[in-house]
Amino acid sequence: MIILGIDPGTATTGYGLIEASGNRYKLLDYGCIRTPAHRPLALRLEMIYEAMNLLLEEKKPDCVAIEELFFNRNTTTAVPVGHARGVLMLAAAQKKLPIGEYTPLQVKQAVVGYGKAEKHQVQYMVAKFLGMQEAPRSDDAADALAIAICHAHHAGSWNAQKEGK
């Protein structure tokens, strides 16, 4: 199964593509979609949507896993990130791809085994799971890979739930 993990954001959206076969994972690609800060939100969302469509066309994932919104202290960024999340999900839905949604707590639990793990712990485990010499330099791309790994961990129960079992 080829999984495209997405860490949504308006300035930077991280993506990570892995192939999961049982409990083995292979890194296929990762990176970021970046938008200029000086652009109006509508144009930034258009850029994110178009870049996501291009990723889906080129990489042809079997499914998409995306982080759910997390409200910590900075609620002013939650609404624009929610907009970005919406256009990312729309692009996947238009391709009829299944979409898994995971909270940061679920991602940390799946990757590190501890829901309150620190960012460097998640990055370390992502590199270990994927046989990388070091974690990706971009936090957003590393998070996207963690989200994809989380989805792979949940794939069996997730597929059964989607099928109504």
URJO-V824287 format. One line per field, one symbol per residue. burial: b if it has 24 or more other ideal C-beta (glycine too) atoms within 12 Angstrom, else e. A space follows every 50 residues. Layout:
burial = ???
This chain:
burial = bbbbbbbbbbbbbbbbbbbbeeeebebbbbbbbebeeeeebeebbebbbe bbeebbeebebbbbbbbbbbeeeeeeeeebbbbbbbbbbbbbeebebbbb bbebebbbebbbeeeebeeeebbebbbebbeeeebbebbbbbbbbbbbbb bbbbbeebeeeeeee
